Amino acid sequence: MADIKYEIKENLGVVSESPKGWTKELNLVSWNGRTPKYDLRDWAPNHEKMGKGITLSAEELKELRDILNDMDL
Amino acid sequence: MADIKYEIKENLGVVSESPKGWTKELNLVSWNGRTPKYDLRDWAPNHEKMGKGITLSAEELKELRDILNDMDL
């Protein structure tokens, strides 16, 4: 991960927090100076380390929202 | 990935499809025979290969749903 530069432009929400303080967050993140993308990912406290995650477009978030709203959660 | 066994128990929805036919999907997936988890992931056509993704609990999906419903997408 050492070569990846990122900047969290906006924190949209915390989905969960683990006992060790890692948080699963939805953020708007710019990778290597590029246009920011939505990003769902695990982070260590203070965003010092990043875990697994995926990036999503606004269109994909809209679809995901509609899918989740149709589910019996 | 060769050692990972998985079974897609339920397809909850397709978030997007790439020009090459890969789809980003929300599924309920059992990994190595364990209790199924929600899984947001890219898949090759016919689920022959899997790409990056994350697993989520029902609680995490609820939080994510609420975050998405609060956003101006």
Backbone of each chain as nested JSON, in Angstrom:
{
  "chains": [
    {"id": "A", "residues": [
      {"number": 1, "name": "MET", "atoms": {"N": [0.837, -1.202, 0.0], "CA": [0.0, 0.0, 0.0], "C": [0.875, 1.258, 0.0]}},
      {"number": 2, "name": "ALA", "atoms": {"N": [2.165, 1.12, 0.133], "CA": [3.033, 2.278, 0.373], "C": [2.983, 3.312, -0.747]}},
      {"number": 3, "name": "ASP", "atoms": {"N": [2.691, 2.881, -1.955], "CA": [2.73, 3.808, -3.084], "C": [1.413, 4.506, -3.359]}},
      {"number": 4, "name": "ILE", "atoms": {"N": [0.391, 4.155, -2.598], "CA": [-0.92, 4.745, -2.86], "C": [-1.124, 5.975, -1.993]}},
      {"number": 5, "name": "LYS", "atoms": {"N": [-1.379, 7.086, -2.666], "CA": [-1.723, 8.304, -1.938], "C": [-3.227, 8.446, -1.935]}},
      {"number": 6, "name": "TYR", "atoms": {"N": [-3.756, 8.839, -0.79], "CA": [-5.199, 9.038, -0.768], "C": [-5.527, 10.212, 0.126]}},
      {"number": 7, "name": "GLU", "atoms": {"N": [-6.671, 10.79, -0.111], "CA": [-7.149, 11.881, 0.718], "C": [-8.635, 11.677, 0.93]}},
      {"number": 8, "name": "ILE", "atoms": {"N": [-9.056, 11.606, 2.187], "CA": [-10.485, 11.468, 2.492], "C": [-11.12, 12.853, 2.393]}},
      {"number": 9, "name": "LYS", "atoms": {"N": [-11.939, 13.026, 1.37], "CA": [-12.54, 14.334, 1.105], "C": [-13.765, 14.564, 1.974]}},
      {"number": 10, "name": "GLU", "atoms": {"N": [-14.489, 13.473, 2.243], "CA": [-15.713, 13.632, 3.012], "C": [-16.036, 12.316, 3.71]}},
      {"number": 11, "name": "ASN", "atoms": {"N": [-16.357, 12.376, 4.982], "CA": [-16.8, 11.196, 5.704], "C": [-18.319, 11.173, 5.697]}},
      {"number": 12, "name": "LEU", "atoms": {"N": [-18.877, 10.165, 5.062], "CA": [-20.322, 10.121, 4.891], "C": [-21.022, 9.324, 5.989]}},
      {"number": 13, "name": "GLY", "atoms": {"N": [-20.294, 8.441, 6.62], "CA": [-20.915, 7.709, 7.717], "C": [-20.095, 6.505, 8.139]}},
      {"number": 14, "name": "VAL", "atoms": {"N": [-20.302, 6.107, 9.395], "CA": [-19.634, 4.921, 9.939], "C": [-20.65, 3.789, 10.0]}},
      {"number": 15, "name": "VAL", "atoms": {"N": [-20.317, 2.679, 9.356], "CA": [-21.226, 1.541, 9.245], "C": [-21.119, 0.638, 10.474]}},
      {"number": 16, "name": "SER", "atoms": {"N": [-19.914, 0.496, 11.001], "CA": [-19.716, -0.326, 12.193], "C": [-18.343, -0.035, 12.786]}},
      {"number": 17, "name": "GLU", "atoms": {"N": [-18.175, -0.489, 14.045], "CA": [-16.871, -0.348, 14.695], "C": [-16.522, -1.665, 15.377]}},
      {"number": 18, "name": "SER", "atoms": {"N": [-15.304, -2.125, 15.17], "CA": [-14.884, -3.399, 15.757], "C": [-14.361, -3.16, 17.167]}},
      {"number": 19, "name": "PRO", "atoms": {"N": [-14.257, -4.241, 17.969], "CA": [-13.737, -4.077, 19.342], "C": [-12.344, -3.441, 19.375]}},
      {"number": 20, "name": "LYS", "atoms": {"N": [-11.552, -3.635, 18.319], "CA": [-10.203, -3.046, 18.294], "C": [-10.192, -1.607, 17.76]}},
      {"number": 21, "name": "GLY", "atoms": {"N": [-11.365, -1.093, 17.461], "CA": [-11.426, 0.299, 17.038], "C": [-11.385, 0.525, 15.536]}},
      {"number": 22, "name": "TRP", "atoms": {"N": [-11.276, -0.565, 14.747], "CA": [-11.379, -0.404, 13.293], "C": [-12.823, -0.05, 12.946]}},
      {"number": 23, "name": "THR", "atoms": {"N": [-12.975, 0.841, 11.991], "CA": [-14.312, 1.238, 11.574], "C": [-14.518, 0.939, 10.1]}},
      {"number": 24, "name": "LYS", "atoms": {"N": [-15.719, 0.512, 9.779], "CA": [-16.128, 0.356, 8.381], "C": [-16.856, 1.645, 8.018]}},
      {"number": 25, "name": "GLU", "atoms": {"N": [-16.346, 2.356, 7.028], "CA": [-16.85, 3.704, 6.733], "C": [-17.175, 3.877, 5.258]}},
      {"number": 26, "name": "LEU", "atoms": {"N": [-18.159, 4.726, 5.028], "CA": [-18.41, 5.202, 3.671], "C": [-17.831, 6.606, 3.563]}},
      {"number": 27, "name": "ASN", "atoms": {"N": [-16.861, 6.755, 2.667], "CA": [-16.194, 8.037, 2.48], "C": [-16.166, 8.408, 1.0]}},
      {"number": 28, "name": "LEU", "atoms": {"N": [-15.857, 9.659, 0.776], "CA": [-15.527, 10.118, -0.568], "C": [-14.011, 10.285, -0.566]}},
      {"number": 29, "name": "VAL", "atoms": {"N": [-13.31, 9.457, -1.356], "CA": [-11.848, 9.393, -1.289], "C": [-11.222, 9.68, -2.653]}},
      {"number": 30, "name": "SER", "atoms": {"N": [-10.207, 10.512, -2.623], "CA": [-9.406, 10.739, -3.839], "C": [-8.161, 9.865, -3.77]}},
      {"number": 31, "name": "TRP", "atoms": {"N": [-7.984, 9.008, -4.771], "CA": [-6.818, 8.116, -4.841], "C": [-5.807, 8.693, -5.823]}},
      {"number": 32, "name": "ASN", "atoms": {"N": [-4.581, 8.857, -5.352], "CA": [-3.503, 9.368, -6.207], "C": [-3.887, 10.665, -6.917]}},
      {"number": 33, "name": "GLY", "atoms": {"N": [-4.601, 11.522, -6.218], "CA": [-4.923, 12.839, -6.764], "C": [-6.039, 12.851, -7.787]}},
      {"number": 34, "name": "ARG", "atoms": {"N": [-6.633, 11.701, -8.04], "CA": [-7.701, 11.665, -9.05], "C": [-9.051, 12.114, -8.478]}},
      {"number": 35, "name": "THR", "atoms": {"N": [-10.026, 12.212, -9.37], "CA": [-11.384, 12.577, -8.964], "C": [-11.859, 11.654, -7.839]}},
      {"number": 36, "name": "PRO", "atoms": {"N": [-12.423, 12.205, -6.789], "CA": [-12.851, 11.371, -5.647], "C": [-13.929, 10.359, -6.035]}},
      {"number": 37, "name": "LYS", "atoms": {"N": [-13.852, 9.19, -5.395], "CA": [-14.871, 8.154, -5.571], "C": [-15.44, 7.775, -4.213]}},
      {"number": 38, "name": "TYR", "atoms": {"N": [-16.662, 7.266, -4.226], "CA": [-17.218, 6.719, -2.996], "C": [-16.464, 5.445, -2.657]}},
      {"number": 39, "name": "ASP", "atoms": {"N": [-16.28, 5.227, -1.38], "CA": [-15.394, 4.15, -0.942], "C": [-15.924, 3.556, 0.37]}},
      {"number": 40, "name": "LEU", "atoms": {"N": [-16.166, 2.255, 0.349], "CA": [-16.663, 1.536, 1.527], "C": [-15.528, 0.639, 2.007]}},
      {"number": 41, "name": "ARG", "atoms": {"N": [-15.01, 0.892, 3.21], "CA": [-13.743, 0.275, 3.602], "C": [-13.56, 0.261, 5.11]}},
      {"number": 42, "name": "ASP", "atoms": {"N": [-12.726, -0.699, 5.56], "CA": [-12.326, -0.746, 6.967], "C": [-11.085, 0.128, 7.189]}},
      {"number": 43, "name": "TRP", "atoms": {"N": [-11.12, 0.847, 8.295], "CA": [-9.993, 1.73, 8.636], "C": [-9.565, 1.503, 10.074]}},
      {"number": 44, "name": "ALA", "atoms": {"N": [-8.245, 1.59, 10.288], "CA": [-7.73, 1.563, 11.66], "C": [-8.044, 2.907, 12.312]}},
      {"number": 45, "name": "PRO", "atoms": {"N": [-7.957, 2.973, 13.656], "CA": [-8.216, 4.243, 14.332], "C": [-7.393, 5.382, 13.712]}},
      {"number": 46, "name": "ASN", "atoms": {"N": [-7.998, 6.535, 13.575], "CA": [-7.371, 7.72, 12.968], "C": [-6.968, 7.524, 11.506]}},
      {"number": 47, "name": "HIS", "atoms": {"N": [-7.556, 6.546, 10.865], "CA": [-7.266, 6.267, 9.448], "C": [-5.79, 6.003, 9.191]}},
      {"number": 48, "name": "GLU", "atoms": {"N": [-5.101, 5.448, 10.197], "CA": [-3.671, 5.199, 10.027], "C": [-3.381, 4.038, 9.093]}},
      {"number": 49, "name": "LYS", "atoms": {"N": [-4.275, 3.07, 9.056], "CA": [-4.124, 1.946, 8.12], "C": [-5.458, 1.69, 7.461]}},
      {"number": 50, "name": "MET", "atoms": {"N": [-5.41, 1.192, 6.225], "CA": [-6.671, 0.849, 5.571], "C": [-6.758, -0.652, 5.372]}},
      {"number": 51, "name": "GLY", "atoms": {"N": [-7.974, -1.144, 5.424], "CA": [-8.226, -2.557, 5.171], "C": [-8.869, -2.74, 3.805]}},
      {"number": 52, "name": "LYS", "atoms": {"N": [-9.504, -3.863, 3.671], "CA": [-10.177, -4.168, 2.409], "C": [-11.339, -3.22, 2.166]}},
      {"number": 53, "name": "GLY", "atoms": {"N": [-11.609, -2.98, 0.914], "CA": [-12.748, -2.135, 0.596], "C": [-13.006, -2.108, -0.89]}},
      {"number": 54, "name": "ILE", "atoms": {"N": [-14.061, -1.43, -1.259], "CA": [-14.376, -1.275, -2.674], "C": [-14.779, 0.173, -2.932]}},
      {"number": 55, "name": "THR", "atoms": {"N": [-14.534, 0.606, -4.166], "CA": [-14.979, 1.931, -4.572], "C": [-16.268, 1.78, -5.372]}},
      {"number": 56, "name": "LEU", "atoms": {"N": [-17.087, 2.816, -5.298], "CA": [-18.382, 2.792, -5.984], "C": [-18.636, 4.164, -6.594]}},
      {"number": 57, "name": "SER", "atoms": {"N": [-19.368, 4.175, -7.691], "CA": [-19.806, 5.433, -8.298], "C": [-21.105, 5.877, -7.646]}},
      {"number": 58, "name": "ALA", "atoms": {"N": [-21.526, 7.107, -7.908], "CA": [-22.803, 7.597, -7.384], "C": [-23.948, 6.738, -7.912]}},
      {"number": 59, "name": "GLU", "atoms": {"N": [-23.862, 6.359, -9.197], "CA": [-24.902, 5.497, -9.773], "C": [-24.999, 4.169, -9.019]}},
      {"number": 60, "name": "GLU", "atoms": {"N": [-23.836, 3.589, -8.71], "CA": [-23.823, 2.305, -7.995], "C": [-24.394, 2.455, -6.583]}},
      {"number": 61, "name": "LEU", "atoms": {"N": [-24.083, 3.574, -5.938], "CA": [-24.65, 3.801, -4.595], "C": [-26.168, 3.925, -4.65]}},
      {"number": 62, "name": "LYS", "atoms": {"N": [-26.676, 4.573, -5.715], "CA": [-28.129, 4.702, -5.873], "C": [-28.774, 3.33, -6.018]}},
      {"number": 63, "name": "GLU", "atoms": {"N": [-28.183, 2.489, -6.87], "CA": [-28.717, 1.136, -7.049], "C": [-28.67, 0.361, -5.748]}},
      {"number": 64, "name": "LEU", "atoms": {"N": [-27.537, 0.467, -5.059], "CA": [-27.376, -0.24, -3.793], "C": [-28.423, 0.234, -2.783]}},
      {"number": 65, "name": "ARG", "atoms": {"N": [-28.637, 1.537, -2.73], "CA": [-29.661, 2.091, -1.837], "C": [-31.038, 1.476, -2.145]}},
      {"number": 66, "name": "ASP", "atoms": {"N": [-31.362, 1.414, -3.443], "CA": [-32.676, 0.869, -3.818], "C": [-32.787, -0.611, -3.456]}},
      {"number": 67, "name": "ILE", "atoms": {"N": [-31.713, -1.352, -3.653], "CA": [-31.709, -2.779, -3.286], "C": [-31.925, -2.929, -1.776]}},
      {"number": 68, "name": "LEU", "atoms": {"N": [-31.191, -2.119, -1.0], "CA": [-31.292, -2.218, 0.464], "C": [-32.676, -1.812, 0.951]}},
      {"number": 69, "name": "ASN", "atoms": {"N": [-33.277, -0.814, 0.298], "CA": [-34.618, -0.384, 0.709], "C": [-35.686, -1.429, 0.379]}},
      {"number": 70, "name": "ASP", "atoms": {"N": [-35.38, -2.307, -0.563], "CA": [-36.322, -3.379, -0.903], "C": [-36.165, -4.593, 0.01]}},
      {"number": 71, "name": "MET", "atoms": {"N": [-35.113, -4.619, 0.805], "CA": [-34.84, -5.789, 1.647], "C": [-35.506, -5.649, 3.014]}},
      {"number": 72, "name": "ASP", "atoms": {"N": [-35.737, -6.775, 3.625], "CA": [-36.344, -6.839, 4.953], "C": [-35.246, -6.925, 5.987]}},
      {"number": 73, "name": "LEU", "atoms": {"N": [-34.584, -5.843, 6.245], "CA": [-33.419, -5.899, 7.137], "C": [-33.806, -5.678, 8.602]}}
    ]},
    {"id": "B", "residues": [
      {"number": 1, "name": "MET", "atoms": {"N": [-7.053, -17.864, -4.701], "CA": [-8.456, -18.078, -4.438], "C": [-8.813, -19.559, -4.515]}},
      {"number": 2, "name": "ALA", "atoms": {"N": [-7.848, -20.397, -4.895], "CA": [-8.16, -21.79, -5.213], "C": [-8.728, -22.563, -4.024]}},
      {"number": 3, "name": "ASP", "atoms": {"N": [-8.344, -22.162, -2.824], "CA": [-8.757, -22.93, -1.664], "C": [-10.077, -22.476, -1.055]}},
      {"number": 4, "name": "ILE", "atoms": {"N": [-10.643, -21.431, -1.604], "CA": [-11.875, -20.904, -1.032], "C": [-13.086, -21.515, -1.717]}},
      {"number": 5, "name": "LYS", "atoms": {"N": [-13.905, -22.131, -0.911], "CA": [-15.174, -22.653, -1.432], "C": [-16.264, -21.664, -1.087]}},
      {"number": 6, "name": "TYR", "atoms": {"N": [-17.14, -21.431, -2.012], "CA": [-18.239, -20.524, -1.7], "C": [-19.501, -20.999, -2.386]}},
      {"number": 7, "name": "GLU", "atoms": {"N": [-20.611, -20.577, -1.829], "CA": [-21.894, -20.891, -2.417], "C": [-22.771, -19.644, -2.306]}},
      {"number": 8, "name": "ILE", "atoms": {"N": [-23.271, -19.186, -3.441], "CA": [-24.161, -18.036, -3.43], "C": [-25.553, -18.529, -3.061]}},
      {"number": 9, "name": "LYS", "atoms": {"N": [-25.997, -18.148, -1.879], "CA": [-27.274, -18.628, -1.363], "C": [-28.43, -17.806, -1.911]}},
      {"number": 10, "name": "GLU", "atoms": {"N": [-28.18, -16.524, -2.125], "CA": [-29.264, -15.66, -2.579], "C": [-28.682, -14.464, -3.302]}},
      {"number": 11, "name": "ASN", "atoms": {"N": [-29.219, -14.163, -4.475], "CA": [-28.811, -12.959, -5.194], "C": [-29.79, -11.855, -4.852]}},
      {"number": 12, "name": "LEU", "atoms": {"N": [-29.282, -10.821, -4.197], "CA": [-30.171, -9.759, -3.714], "C": [-30.304, -8.62, -4.705]}},
      {"number": 13, "name": "GLY", "atoms": {"N": [-29.311, -8.473, -5.593], "CA": [-29.439, -7.426, -6.585], "C": [-28.128, -7.142, -7.292]}},
      {"number": 14, "name": "VAL", "atoms": {"N": [-28.245, -6.583, -8.498], "CA": [-27.073, -6.202, -9.288], "C": [-26.929, -4.686, -9.218]}},
      {"number": 15, "name": "VAL", "atoms": {"N": [-25.768, -4.236, -8.768], "CA": [-25.529, -2.807, -8.579], "C": [-25.078, -2.149, -9.877]}},
      {"number": 16, "name": "SER", "atoms": {"N": [-24.298, -2.866, -10.682], "CA": [-23.841, -2.329, -11.967], "C": [-23.274, -3.456, -12.816]}},
      {"number": 17, "name": "GLU", "atoms": {"N": [-23.125, -3.161, -14.117], "CA": [-22.511, -4.13, -15.019], "C": [-21.485, -3.409, -15.875]}},
      {"number": 18, "name": "SER", "atoms": {"N": [-20.292, -3.996, -16.009], "CA": [-19.232, -3.379, -16.807], "C": [-19.381, -3.78, -18.267]}},
      {"number": 19, "name": "PRO", "atoms": {"N": [-18.696, -3.055, -19.18], "CA": [-18.776, -3.415, -20.613], "C": [-18.324, -4.855, -20.88]}},
      {"number": 20, "name": "LYS", "atoms": {"N": [-17.452, -5.395, -20.05], "CA": [-16.997, -6.78, -20.25], "C": [-17.901, -7.816, -19.592]}},
      {"number": 21, "name": "GLY", "atoms": {"N": [-18.992, -7.354, -18.991], "CA": [-19.943, -8.299, -18.429], "C": [-19.739, -8.622, -16.961]}},
      {"number": 22, "name": "TRP", "atoms": {"N": [-18.713, -8.029, -16.345], "CA": [-18.57, -8.212, -14.897], "C": [-19.703, -7.453, -14.202]}},
      {"number": 23, "name": "THR", "atoms": {"N": [-20.215, -8.026, -13.142], "CA": [-21.284, -7.372, -12.399], "C": [-20.878, -7.162, -10.942]}},
      {"number": 24, "name": "LYS", "atoms": {"N": [-21.309, -6.022, -10.414], "CA": [-21.147, -5.763, -8.985], "C": [-22.465, -6.151, -8.347]}},
      {"number": 25, "name": "GLU", "atoms": {"N": [-22.418, -7.114, -7.429], "CA": [-23.646, -7.701, -6.899], "C": [-23.666, -7.724, -5.379]}},
      {"number": 26, "name": "LEU", "atoms": {"N": [-24.878, -7.627, -4.863], "CA": [-25.084, -7.897, -3.436], "C": [-25.691, -9.286, -3.32]}},
      {"number": 27, "name": "ASN", "atoms": {"N": [-24.977, -10.171, -2.659], "CA": [-25.424, -11.55, -2.501], "C": [-25.348, -11.974, -1.035]}},
      {"number": 28, "name": "LEU", "atoms": {"N": [-26.0, -13.08, -0.767], "CA": [-25.816, -13.764, 0.509], "C": [-24.949, -14.979, 0.189]}},
      {"number": 29, "name": "VAL", "atoms": {"N": [-23.718, -14.987, 0.729], "CA": [-22.734, -15.995, 0.326], "C": [-22.236, -16.782, 1.528]}},
      {"number": 30, "name": "SER", "atoms": {"N": [-22.167, -18.084, 1.363], "CA": [-21.556, -18.94, 2.376], "C": [-20.116, -19.231, 1.957]}},
      {"number": 31, "name": "TRP", "atoms": {"N": [-19.158, -18.88, 2.816], "CA": [-17.741, -19.113, 2.532], "C": [-17.285, -20.336, 3.302]}},
      {"number": 32, "name": "ASN", "atoms": {"N": [-16.689, -21.292, 2.605], "CA": [-16.181, -22.507, 3.24], "C": [-17.214, -23.188, 4.138]}},
      {"number": 33, "name": "GLY", "atoms": {"N": [-18.447, -23.172, 3.7], "CA": [-19.496, -23.883, 4.416], "C": [-20.013, -23.187, 5.652]}},
      {"number": 34, "name": "ARG", "atoms": {"N": [-19.507, -21.997, 5.932], "CA": [-19.943, -21.298, 7.148], "C": [-21.276, -20.58, 6.936]}},
      {"number": 35, "name": "THR", "atoms": {"N": [-21.804, -20.02, 8.018], "CA": [-23.041, -19.233, 7.969], "C": [-22.918, -18.141, 6.906]}},
      {"number": 36, "name": "PRO", "atoms": {"N": [-23.939, -18.008, 6.046], "CA": [-23.847, -17.028, 4.963], "C": [-23.73, -15.591, 5.476]}},
      {"number": 37, "name": "LYS", "atoms": {"N": [-22.974, -14.785, 4.734], "CA": [-22.844, -13.356, 5.036], "C": [-23.255, -12.556, 3.818]}},
      {"number": 38, "name": "TYR", "atoms": {"N": [-23.68, -11.341, 4.055], "CA": [-23.916, -10.448, 2.934], "C": [-22.577, -10.073, 2.31]}},
      {"number": 39, "name": "ASP", "atoms": {"N": [-22.559, -9.937, 0.997], "CA": [-21.306, -9.801, 0.264], "C": [-21.52, -8.883, -0.94]}},
      {"number": 40, "name": "LEU", "atoms": {"N": [-20.742, -7.811, -0.988], "CA": [-20.813, -6.853, -2.099], "C": [-19.522, -7.006, -2.896]}},
      {"number": 41, "name": "ARG", "atoms": {"N": [-19.637, -7.45, -4.165], "CA": [-18.442, -7.92, -4.87], "C": [-18.642, -7.896, -6.389]}},
      {"number": 42, "name": "ASP", "atoms": {"N": [-17.519, -7.766, -7.106], "CA": [-17.526, -7.9, -8.566], "C": [-17.39, -9.367, -8.96]}},
      {"number": 43, "name": "TRP", "atoms": {"N": [-18.189, -9.753, -9.965], "CA": [-18.157, -11.133, -10.45], "C": [-18.035, -11.162, -11.98]}},
      {"number": 44, "name": "ALA", "atoms": {"N": [-17.291, -12.119, -12.476], "CA": [-17.235, -12.351, -13.92], "C": [-18.56, -12.986, -14.349]}},
      {"number": 45, "name": "PRO", "atoms": {"N": [-18.846, -12.951, -15.664], "CA": [-20.085, -13.573, -16.14], "C": [-20.225, -15.001, -15.605]}},
      {"number": 46, "name": "ASN", "atoms": {"N": [-21.439, -15.365, -15.221], "CA": [-21.752, -16.686, -14.663], "C": [-21.022, -16.994, -13.351]}},
      {"number": 47, "name": "HIS", "atoms": {"N": [-20.541, -15.958, -12.675], "CA": [-19.845, -16.13, -11.383], "C": [-18.638, -17.044, -11.498]}},
      {"number": 48, "name": "GLU", "atoms": {"N": [-18.009, -17.055, -12.705], "CA": [-16.853, -17.949, -12.873], "C": [-15.616, -17.453, -12.142]}},
      {"number": 49, "name": "LYS", "atoms": {"N": [-15.481, -16.142, -12.019], "CA": [-14.369, -15.574, -11.245], "C": [-14.909, -14.487, -10.344]}},
      {"number": 50, "name": "MET", "atoms": {"N": [-14.234, -14.319, -9.186], "CA": [-14.668, -13.23, -8.319], "C": [-13.609, -12.154, -8.247]}},
      {"number": 51, "name": "GLY", "atoms": {"N": [-14.067, -10.928, -8.075], "CA": [-13.151, -9.808, -7.92], "C": [-13.14, -9.329, -6.484]}},
      {"number": 52, "name": "LYS", "atoms": {"N": [-12.714, -8.106, -6.301], "CA": [-12.65, -7.531, -4.961], "C": [-14.047, -7.372, -4.367]}},
      {"number": 53, "name": "GLY", "atoms": {"N": [-14.118, -7.471, -3.078], "CA": [-15.404, -7.273, -2.446], "C": [-15.256, -7.234, -0.94]}},
      {"number": 54, "name": "ILE", "atoms": {"N": [-16.361, -6.975, -0.291], "CA": [-16.371, -6.976, 1.17], "C": [-17.606, -7.71, 1.661]}},
      {"number": 55, "name": "THR", "atoms": {"N": [-17.477, -8.282, 2.848], "CA": [-18.631, -8.919, 3.476], "C": [-19.193, -7.971, 4.524]}},
      {"number": 56, "name": "LEU", "atoms": {"N": [-20.497, -8.078, 4.725], "CA": [-21.173, -7.201, 5.676], "C": [-22.2, -8.0, 6.462]}},
      {"number": 57, "name": "SER", "atoms": {"N": [-22.437, -7.585, 7.695], "CA": [-23.503, -8.194, 8.503], "C": [-24.819, -7.489, 8.199]}},
      {"number": 58, "name": "ALA", "atoms": {"N": [-25.923, -8.066, 8.658], "CA": [-27.224, -7.424, 8.484], "C": [-27.233, -6.058, 9.179]}},
      {"number": 59, "name": "GLU", "atoms": {"N": [-26.625, -5.99, 10.351], "CA": [-26.557, -4.714, 11.075], "C": [-25.834, -3.648, 10.251]}},
      {"number": 60, "name": "GLU", "atoms": {"N": [-24.715, -4.081, 9.615], "CA": [-23.942, -3.133, 8.802], "C": [-24.742, -2.68, 7.579]}},
      {"number": 61, "name": "LEU", "atoms": {"N": [-25.499, -3.607, 6.986], "CA": [-26.333, -3.224, 5.834], "C": [-27.395, -2.214, 6.242]}},
      {"number": 62, "name": "LYS", "atoms": {"N": [-27.956, -2.384, 7.437], "CA": [-28.962, -1.436, 7.915], "C": [-28.356, -0.047, 8.067]}},
      {"number": 63, "name": "GLU", "atoms": {"N": [-27.184, 0.001, 8.685], "CA": [-26.526, 1.302, 8.862], "C": [-26.22, 1.93, 7.503]}},
      {"number": 64, "name": "LEU", "atoms": {"N": [-25.711, 1.09, 6.6], "CA": [-25.369, 1.583, 5.258], "C": [-26.62, 2.118, 4.563]}},
      {"number": 65, "name": "ARG", "atoms": {"N": [-27.714, 1.387, 4.708], "CA": [-28.979, 1.841, 4.117], "C": [-29.362, 3.221, 4.653]}},
      {"number": 66, "name": "ASP", "atoms": {"N": [-29.244, 3.379, 5.975], "CA": [-29.628, 4.662, 6.57], "C": [-28.714, 5.791, 6.095]}},
      {"number": 67, "name": "ILE", "atoms": {"N": [-27.424, 5.493, 5.98], "CA": [-26.479, 6.506, 5.485], "C": [-26.849, 6.903, 4.053]}},
      {"number": 68, "name": "LEU", "atoms": {"N": [-27.123, 5.909, 3.221], "CA": [-27.441, 6.186, 1.812], "C": [-28.749, 6.969, 1.689]}},
      {"number": 69, "name": "ASN", "atoms": {"N": [-29.718, 6.649, 2.557], "CA": [-30.994, 7.364, 2.492], "C": [-30.865, 8.815, 2.948]}},
      {"number": 70, "name": "ASP", "atoms": {"N": [-29.815, 9.111, 3.709], "CA": [-29.589, 10.496, 4.146], "C": [-28.804, 11.303, 3.122]}},
      {"number": 71, "name": "MET", "atoms": {"N": [-28.277, 10.632, 2.11], "CA": [-27.436, 11.328, 1.121], "C": [-28.282, 11.839, -0.051]}},
      {"number": 72, "name": "ASP", "atoms": {"N": [-27.742, 12.861, -0.702], "CA": [-28.398, 13.457, -1.864], "C": [-27.831, 12.811, -3.115]}},
      {"number": 73, "name": "LEU", "atoms": {"N": [-28.249, 11.592, -3.401], "CA": [-27.626, 10.888, -4.546], "C": [-28.355, 11.191, -5.85]}}
    ]}
  ]
}
